[in-house]
Amino acid sequence: MLVVVCGAAGPTDLSVKKGHQTQVHGLCNQLNAVEVATVRQLIAGYRESAAFLYRSADELEQLLLHQH
């Protein structure tokens, strides 16, 4: 279960396991500017990591194709 607590320090992993609900209502009205910036940085980091993994998969696939 993902629980968002405004201003709480903790892990930055926002993943939610299959079958669990996301609980965010009633914990805070709005994220402050620092929290919004932090979430945007996480999003950018996740996208950068995904792009790297995608490129790596393409390179590995090309290596396999050249082997046969």
N, CA, C and O atoms as CSV, one atom per row, in Angstrom:
chain,resi,resn,atom,element,x,y,z
A,1,MET,N,N,0.839,-1.172,0.000
A,1,MET,CA,C,0.000,0.000,0.000
A,1,MET,C,C,0.887,1.238,0.000
A,1,MET,O,O,1.839,1.317,0.776
A,2,LEU,N,N,0.590,2.187,-0.846
A,2,LEU,CA,C,1.323,3.450,-0.908
A,2,LEU,C,C,0.631,4.449,-0.007
A,2,LEU,O,O,-0.549,4.747,-0.191
A,3,VAL,N,N,1.347,4.957,0.951
A,3,VAL,CA,C,0.796,5.963,1.851
A,3,VAL,C,C,1.647,7.205,1.713
A,3,VAL,O,O,2.865,7.146,1.883
A,4,VAL,N,N,1.025,8.329,1.407
A,4,VAL,CA,C,1.732,9.592,1.257
A,4,VAL,C,C,1.470,10.427,2.500
A,4,VAL,O,O,0.322,10.734,2.819
A,5,VAL,N,N,2.522,10.789,3.190
A,5,VAL,CA,C,2.406,11.627,4.381
A,5,VAL,C,C,3.148,12.914,4.095
A,5,VAL,O,O,4.350,12.884,3.830
A,6,CYS,N,N,2.470,14.032,4.143
A,6,CYS,CA,C,3.086,15.309,3.818
A,6,CYS,C,C,4.208,15.632,4.790
A,6,CYS,O,O,4.041,15.586,6.008
A,7,GLY,N,N,5.367,15.962,4.204
A,7,GLY,CA,C,6.495,16.371,5.004
A,7,GLY,C,C,7.261,15.235,5.653
A,7,GLY,O,O,8.248,15.480,6.346
A,8,ALA,N,N,6.837,14.013,5.449
A,8,ALA,CA,C,7.528,12.880,6.077
A,8,ALA,C,C,8.757,12.505,5.279
A,8,ALA,O,O,8.725,12.467,4.049
A,9,ALA,N,N,9.832,12.229,5.980
A,9,ALA,CA,C,11.047,11.752,5.323
A,9,ALA,C,C,10.956,10.241,5.234
A,9,ALA,O,O,10.439,9.586,6.139
A,10,GLY,N,N,11.457,9.693,4.145
A,10,GLY,CA,C,11.412,8.248,4.002
A,10,GLY,C,C,11.886,7.831,2.649
A,10,GLY,O,O,12.450,8.633,1.904
A,11,PRO,N,N,11.660,6.564,2.315
A,11,PRO,CA,C,12.111,6.033,1.032
A,11,PRO,C,C,11.475,6.781,-0.135
A,11,PRO,O,O,10.371,7.314,-0.021
A,12,THR,N,N,12.189,6.812,-1.255
A,12,THR,CA,C,11.665,7.494,-2.432
A,12,THR,C,C,11.050,6.516,-3.419
A,12,THR,O,O,10.650,6.916,-4.513
A,13,ASP,N,N,10.966,5.234,-3.053
A,13,ASP,CA,C,10.367,4.241,-3.936
A,13,ASP,C,C,8.861,4.366,-3.840
A,13,ASP,O,O,8.279,4.109,-2.786
A,14,LEU,N,N,8.226,4.760,-4.937
A,14,LEU,CA,C,6.782,4.981,-4.937
A,14,LEU,C,C,6.019,3.831,-5.561
A,14,LEU,O,O,4.844,3.985,-5.895
A,15,SER,N,N,6.652,2.687,-5.726
A,15,SER,CA,C,5.994,1.570,-6.390
A,15,SER,C,C,4.895,0.994,-5.506
A,15,SER,O,O,4.970,1.026,-4.278
A,16,VAL,N,N,3.873,0.468,-6.173
A,16,VAL,CA,C,2.749,-0.141,-5.491
A,16,VAL,C,C,2.619,-1.560,-6.004
A,16,VAL,O,O,2.541,-1.782,-7.212
A,17,LYS,N,N,2.594,-2.526,-5.093
A,17,LYS,CA,C,2.470,-3.916,-5.508
A,17,LYS,C,C,1.061,-4.184,-6.018
A,17,LYS,O,O,0.097,-3.554,-5.583
A,18,LYS,N,N,0.958,-5.130,-6.948
A,18,LYS,CA,C,-0.322,-5.498,-7.543
A,18,LYS,C,C,-1.291,-5.944,-6.455
A,18,LYS,O,O,-0.936,-6.712,-5.561
A,19,GLY,N,N,-2.492,-5.457,-6.547
A,19,GLY,CA,C,-3.520,-5.859,-5.608
A,19,GLY,C,C,-3.658,-4.952,-4.404
A,19,GLY,O,O,-4.628,-5.070,-3.655
A,20,HIS,N,N,-2.720,-4.058,-4.199
A,20,HIS,CA,C,-2.813,-3.134,-3.085
A,20,HIS,C,C,-3.431,-1.824,-3.547
A,20,HIS,O,O,-3.260,-1.410,-4.694
A,21,GLN,N,N,-4.139,-1.189,-2.650
A,21,GLN,CA,C,-4.778,0.078,-2.982
A,21,GLN,C,C,-3.863,1.235,-2.631
A,21,GLN,O,O,-2.996,1.113,-1.766
A,22,THR,N,N,-4.057,2.339,-3.295
A,22,THR,CA,C,-3.309,3.554,-2.990
A,22,THR,C,C,-4.150,4.410,-2.050
A,22,THR,O,O,-5.309,4.711,-2.334
A,23,GLN,N,N,-3.554,4.796,-0.934
A,23,GLN,CA,C,-4.263,5.582,0.064
A,23,GLN,C,C,-3.601,6.942,0.185
A,23,GLN,O,O,-2.505,7.054,0.733
A,24,VAL,N,N,-4.258,7.972,-0.321
A,24,VAL,CA,C,-3.698,9.316,-0.218
A,24,VAL,C,C,-4.696,10.326,0.314
A,24,VAL,O,O,-4.297,11.408,0.743
A,25,HIS,N,N,-5.978,10.007,0.300
A,25,HIS,CA,C,-6.995,10.969,0.715
A,25,HIS,C,C,-6.952,11.198,2.220
A,25,HIS,O,O,-6.772,10.259,2.996
A,26,GLY,N,N,-7.116,12.428,2.615
A,26,GLY,CA,C,-7.199,12.764,4.015
A,26,GLY,C,C,-5.861,12.961,4.709
A,26,GLY,O,O,-5.837,13.394,5.861
A,27,LEU,N,N,-4.765,12.664,4.062
A,27,LEU,CA,C,-3.462,12.811,4.703
A,27,LEU,C,C,-2.918,14.223,4.556
A,27,LEU,O,O,-2.235,14.723,5.450
A,28,CYS,N,N,-3.212,14.865,3.445
A,28,CYS,CA,C,-2.776,16.243,3.247
A,28,CYS,C,C,-3.601,16.845,2.118
A,28,CYS,O,O,-4.107,16.131,1.252
A,29,ASN,N,N,-3.729,18.147,2.137
A,29,ASN,CA,C,-4.518,18.813,1.109
A,29,ASN,C,C,-3.747,18.978,-0.188
A,29,ASN,O,O,-4.291,18.781,-1.275
A,30,GLN,N,N,-2.478,19.341,-0.067
A,30,GLN,CA,C,-1.689,19.662,-1.240
A,30,GLN,C,C,-0.215,19.474,-0.930
A,30,GLN,O,O,0.220,19.642,0.209
A,31,LEU,N,N,0.550,19.121,-1.963
A,31,LEU,CA,C,1.999,19.029,-1.791
A,31,LEU,C,C,2.585,20.434,-1.803
A,31,LEU,O,O,2.106,21.314,-2.518
A,32,ASN,N,N,3.623,20.633,-1.004
A,32,ASN,CA,C,4.269,21.939,-1.031
A,32,ASN,C,C,5.268,21.974,-2.185
A,32,ASN,O,O,5.466,20.967,-2.866
A,33,ALA,N,N,5.884,23.108,-2.404
A,33,ALA,CA,C,6.773,23.297,-3.559
A,33,ALA,C,C,7.960,22.338,-3.528
A,33,ALA,O,O,8.368,21.826,-4.570
A,34,VAL,N,N,8.513,22.094,-2.351
A,34,VAL,CA,C,9.658,21.189,-2.234
A,34,VAL,C,C,9.235,19.762,-2.592
A,34,VAL,O,O,9.962,19.056,-3.292
A,35,GLU,N,N,8.080,19.343,-2.119
A,35,GLU,CA,C,7.585,17.994,-2.415
A,35,GLU,C,C,7.279,17.816,-3.895
A,35,GLU,O,O,7.558,16.761,-4.465
A,36,VAL,N,N,6.706,18.841,-4.519
A,36,VAL,CA,C,6.432,18.785,-5.960
A,36,VAL,C,C,7.738,18.657,-6.728
A,36,VAL,O,O,7.837,17.852,-7.655
A,37,ALA,N,N,8.734,19.437,-6.354
A,37,ALA,CA,C,10.035,19.369,-7.023
A,37,ALA,C,C,10.664,17.993,-6.848
A,37,ALA,O,O,11.266,17.460,-7.781
A,38,THR,N,N,10.528,17.420,-5.662
A,38,THR,CA,C,11.071,16.090,-5.393
A,38,THR,C,C,10.403,15.038,-6.253
A,38,THR,O,O,11.076,14.171,-6.811
A,39,VAL,N,N,9.095,15.102,-6.364
A,39,VAL,CA,C,8.364,14.143,-7.193
A,39,VAL,C,C,8.749,14.308,-8.661
A,39,VAL,O,O,8.903,13.318,-9.376
A,40,ARG,N,N,8.904,15.535,-9.110
A,40,ARG,CA,C,9.330,15.766,-10.499
A,40,ARG,C,C,10.721,15.207,-10.761
A,40,ARG,O,O,10.986,14.672,-11.837
A,41,GLN,N,N,11.611,15.331,-9.774
A,41,GLN,CA,C,12.952,14.753,-9.910
A,41,GLN,C,C,12.880,13.234,-9.983
A,41,GLN,O,O,13.596,12.613,-10.769
A,42,LEU,N,N,12.021,12.636,-9.172
A,42,LEU,CA,C,11.830,11.183,-9.227
A,42,LEU,C,C,11.330,10.743,-10.596
A,42,LEU,O,O,11.824,9.769,-11.165
A,43,ILE,N,N,10.357,11.462,-11.114
A,43,ILE,CA,C,9.796,11.142,-12.429
A,43,ILE,C,C,10.881,11.220,-13.497
A,43,ILE,O,O,11.007,10.326,-14.334
A,44,ALA,N,N,11.661,12.295,-13.460
A,44,ALA,CA,C,12.748,12.458,-14.442
A,44,ALA,C,C,13.760,11.329,-14.311
A,44,ALA,O,O,14.230,10.798,-15.317
A,45,GLY,N,N,14.097,10.960,-13.085
A,45,GLY,CA,C,15.035,9.865,-12.859
A,45,GLY,C,C,14.504,8.540,-13.366
A,45,GLY,O,O,15.239,7.767,-13.980
A,46,TYR,N,N,13.219,8.271,-13.108
A,46,TYR,CA,C,12.601,7.034,-13.595
A,46,TYR,C,C,12.606,6.993,-15.119
A,46,TYR,O,O,12.880,5.951,-15.715
A,47,ARG,N,N,12.302,8.131,-15.752
A,47,ARG,CA,C,12.295,8.172,-17.220
A,47,ARG,C,C,13.694,7.958,-17.787
A,47,ARG,O,O,13.869,7.258,-18.784
A,48,GLU,N,N,14.691,8.571,-17.141
A,48,GLU,CA,C,16.074,8.409,-17.582
A,48,GLU,C,C,16.511,6.950,-17.441
A,48,GLU,O,O,17.157,6.400,-18.333
A,49,SER,N,N,16.159,6.336,-16.331
A,49,SER,CA,C,16.498,4.923,-16.114
A,49,SER,C,C,15.805,4.035,-17.135
A,49,SER,O,O,16.408,3.098,-17.658
A,50,ALA,N,N,14.556,4.321,-17.415
A,50,ALA,CA,C,13.808,3.532,-18.402
A,50,ALA,C,C,14.434,3.661,-19.782
A,50,ALA,O,O,14.548,2.674,-20.509
A,51,ALA,N,N,14.839,4.864,-20.145
A,51,ALA,CA,C,15.469,5.074,-21.453
A,51,ALA,C,C,16.786,4.308,-21.544
A,51,ALA,O,O,17.088,3.715,-22.580
A,52,PHE,N,N,17.565,4.316,-20.473
A,52,PHE,CA,C,18.826,3.574,-20.447
A,52,PHE,C,C,18.567,2.081,-20.612
A,52,PHE,O,O,19.241,1.413,-21.395
A,53,LEU,N,N,17.599,1.564,-19.882
A,53,LEU,CA,C,17.275,0.139,-19.975
A,53,LEU,C,C,16.786,-0.224,-21.382
A,53,LEU,O,O,17.129,-1.283,-21.908
A,54,TYR,N,N,16.004,0.638,-21.971
A,54,TYR,CA,C,15.498,0.395,-23.326
A,54,TYR,C,C,16.657,0.333,-24.325
A,54,TYR,O,O,16.715,-0.567,-25.163
A,55,ARG,N,N,17.578,1.297,-24.227
A,55,ARG,CA,C,18.746,1.299,-25.116
A,55,ARG,C,C,19.611,0.060,-24.892
A,55,ARG,O,O,20.099,-0.545,-25.846
A,56,SER,N,N,19.794,-0.308,-23.634
A,56,SER,CA,C,20.594,-1.491,-23.320
A,56,SER,C,C,19.964,-2.750,-23.890
A,56,SER,O,O,20.668,-3.614,-24.415
A,57,ALA,N,N,18.667,-2.862,-23.795
A,57,ALA,CA,C,17.971,-4.019,-24.349
A,57,ALA,C,C,18.147,-4.074,-25.861
A,57,ALA,O,O,18.370,-5.147,-26.421
A,58,ASP,N,N,18.050,-2.929,-26.524
A,58,ASP,CA,C,18.263,-2.879,-27.976
A,58,ASP,C,C,19.675,-3.324,-28.345
A,58,ASP,O,O,19.870,-4.072,-29.303
A,59,GLU,N,N,20.662,-2.856,-27.572
A,59,GLU,CA,C,22.047,-3.234,-27.849
A,59,GLU,C,C,22.265,-4.726,-27.651
A,59,GLU,O,O,22.939,-5.364,-28.460
A,60,LEU,N,N,21.713,-5.282,-26.601
A,60,LEU,CA,C,21.841,-6.721,-26.367
A,60,LEU,C,C,21.154,-7.533,-27.462
A,60,LEU,O,O,21.658,-8.563,-27.910
A,61,GLU,N,N,20.010,-7.047,-27.869
A,61,GLU,CA,C,19.286,-7.729,-28.937
A,61,GLU,C,C,20.111,-7.724,-30.233
A,61,GLU,O,O,20.168,-8.730,-30.941
A,62,GLN,N,N,20.741,-6.598,-30.533
A,62,GLN,CA,C,21.591,-6.521,-31.728
A,62,GLN,C,C,22.792,-7.467,-31.632
A,62,GLN,O,O,23.167,-8.095,-32.622
A,63,LEU,N,N,23.382,-7.570,-30.464
A,63,LEU,CA,C,24.487,-8.510,-30.276
A,63,LEU,C,C,24.041,-9.947,-30.525
A,63,LEU,O,O,24.761,-10.728,-31.148
A,64,LEU,N,N,22.874,-10.284,-30.046
A,64,LEU,CA,C,22.340,-11.630,-30.279
A,64,LEU,C,C,22.079,-11.892,-31.751
A,64,LEU,O,O,22.349,-12.985,-32.248
A,65,LEU,N,N,21.558,-10.900,-32.447
A,65,LEU,CA,C,21.263,-11.053,-33.868
A,65,LEU,C,C,22.529,-11.256,-34.684
A,65,LEU,O,O,22.523,-11.982,-35.678
A,66,HIS,N,N,23.618,-10.613,-34.267
A,66,HIS,CA,C,24.885,-10.759,-34.983
A,66,HIS,C,C,25.583,-12.076,-34.676
A,66,HIS,O,O,26.500,-12.469,-35.397
A,67,GLN,N,N,25.170,-12.754,-33.634
A,67,GLN,CA,C,25.752,-14.036,-33.256
A,67,GLN,C,C,25.231,-15.167,-34.140
A,67,GLN,O,O,25.897,-16.195,-34.267
A,68,HIS,N,N,24.086,-15.009,-34.741
A,68,HIS,CA,C,23.492,-16.094,-35.546
A,68,HIS,C,C,23.362,-15.713,-36.986
A,68,HIS,O,O,22.883,-16.509,-37.795
